[in-house]
């Protein structure tokens, strides 16, 4: 029950923070600036959920962050990590691949992909990807 109340309280604070930031940002930022703040709030919410072990909620927030082009690599990497922690290794690999298309030498995505391949017992592929990670 205590975990639930903490999560509800966190959600209320984040929603309030989003409203306040949106209002304040409208005075100082262009529309693009406001959208960047909104995207970063989705990423932040996802990280908070992930740190609490709520990986499904984290994946949902990271999915929202994928709508913001400048945050794609971070959103894909974080969502891949959430999927990995949920045991959904195929989806983790898909997000790692999406991240690597945008940033080919991303160590985090390469390393996580190797770990997911290993968990799927695709050892030869895991070894190849691990060797690529070492070269980064």
C-alpha positions as CSV (number, residue, x, y, z in Angstrom):
1,X,0.0,0.0,0.0
2,X,2.8,2.4,0.8
3,X,4.4,1.8,-2.6
4,X,1.1,2.6,-4.3
5,X,0.7,5.8,-2.4
6,X,4.2,6.9,-3.2
7,X,3.6,6.3,-6.9
8,X,0.3,8.2,-6.8
9,X,2.0,11.1,-5.0
10,X,4.9,11.0,-7.5
11,X,2.4,11.1,-10.4
12,X,0.5,14.0,-9.0
13,X,3.8,16.0,-8.5
14,X,4.9,15.2,-12.0
15,X,1.6,16.2,-13.6
16,X,1.7,19.4,-11.5
17,X,5.3,20.0,-12.6
18,X,4.3,19.4,-16.2
19,X,1.6,22.0,-16.0
20,X,3.8,24.6,-14.2
21,X,6.7,24.0,-16.7
22,X,4.3,24.3,-19.6
23,X,2.9,27.6,-18.4
24,X,6.4,29.0,-17.5
25,X,7.9,27.7,-20.7
26,X,5.2,29.5,-22.8
27,X,6.7,32.8,-21.6
28,X,10.3,31.9,-22.3
29,X,10.4,29.2,-25.0
30,X,9.1,28.6,-28.4
31,X,6.7,25.8,-29.2
32,X,9.7,23.6,-29.9
33,X,11.2,24.4,-26.5
34,X,8.0,23.4,-24.8
35,X,7.9,20.1,-26.7
36,X,11.4,19.4,-25.6
37,X,10.5,19.9,-22.0
38,X,7.5,17.7,-22.3
39,X,9.6,14.9,-23.9
40,X,12.2,15.2,-21.2
41,X,9.4,14.9,-18.6
42,X,8.3,11.6,-20.2
43,X,11.9,10.4,-20.0
44,X,12.1,11.4,-16.3
45,X,8.9,9.7,-15.4
46,X,10.1,6.6,-17.1
47,X,13.4,6.6,-15.2
48,X,11.5,7.1,-11.9
49,X,9.2,4.1,-12.7
50,X,12.2,2.0,-13.7
51,X,14.1,2.9,-10.5
52,X,11.0,1.7,-8.6
53,X,11.0,-1.6,-10.5
54,X,7.8,-0.7,-12.4
55,X,9.1,-1.6,-15.8
56,X,5.7,-1.8,-17.6
57,X,4.9,1.8,-16.6
58,X,8.5,2.8,-17.5
59,X,8.1,1.3,-21.0
60,X,4.9,3.3,-21.4
61,X,6.6,6.6,-20.5
62,X,9.6,5.8,-22.8
63,X,7.2,5.1,-25.6
64,X,5.7,8.5,-25.2
65,X,9.2,10.0,-25.3
66,X,9.8,8.4,-28.7
67,X,7.5,11.0,-30.2
68,X,10.2,13.6,-29.8
69,X,12.9,13.1,-32.4
70,X,15.7,14.7,-30.4
71,X,15.1,12.2,-27.6
72,X,14.8,9.0,-29.8
73,X,18.2,7.4,-28.9
74,X,17.6,7.9,-25.2
75,X,14.0,6.8,-25.4
76,X,14.8,3.6,-27.3
77,X,17.7,2.7,-25.0
78,X,15.6,3.2,-21.8
79,X,12.6,1.4,-23.2
80,X,15.0,-1.5,-24.3
81,X,16.2,-1.6,-20.7
82,X,12.7,-1.8,-19.4
83,X,11.8,-4.6,-21.8
84,X,15.0,-6.4,-20.9
85,X,14.0,-6.2,-17.2
86,X,10.5,-7.5,-18.0
87,X,12.1,-10.5,-19.8
88,X,10.9,-9.4,-23.2
89,X,14.3,-9.8,-24.9
90,X,12.9,-9.7,-28.5
91,X,11.4,-6.2,-27.9
92,X,14.6,-5.1,-26.2
93,X,16.6,-6.2,-29.2
94,X,14.2,-4.3,-31.5
95,X,14.7,-1.1,-29.5
96,X,18.5,-1.6,-29.4
97,X,18.4,-1.9,-33.2
98,X,16.3,1.2,-33.6
99,X,18.8,3.1,-31.4
100,X,21.8,1.8,-33.3
101,X,20.3,2.9,-36.6
102,X,20.3,6.5,-35.2
103,X,23.6,6.2,-33.4
104,X,25.6,3.2,-34.7
105,X,28.4,3.3,-32.0
106,X,26.1,3.5,-29.0
107,X,27.8,1.4,-26.4
108,X,24.7,1.1,-24.2
109,X,22.5,-0.3,-27.0
110,X,25.2,-2.6,-28.3
111,X,25.9,-4.0,-24.8
112,X,22.2,-4.5,-24.0
113,X,21.6,-6.1,-27.3
114,X,24.4,-8.6,-26.6
115,X,22.9,-9.4,-23.2
116,X,19.4,-9.9,-24.6
117,X,20.8,-12.2,-27.3
118,X,22.6,-14.2,-24.6
119,X,19.4,-14.6,-22.6
120,X,17.7,-15.9,-25.8
121,X,20.5,-18.4,-26.1
122,X,21.6,-16.9,-29.4
123,X,25.2,-17.3,-28.3
124,X,26.9,-16.8,-31.6
125,X,25.1,-13.5,-32.2
126,X,25.7,-12.4,-28.7
127,X,29.4,-13.0,-29.1
128,X,29.5,-11.0,-32.3
129,X,27.6,-8.1,-30.8
130,X,29.8,-8.2,-27.7
131,X,32.9,-8.0,-29.8
132,X,31.5,-5.0,-31.5
133,X,30.8,-3.4,-28.1
134,X,34.4,-3.9,-27.1
135,X,35.5,-2.0,-30.1
136,X,33.4,1.1,-29.3
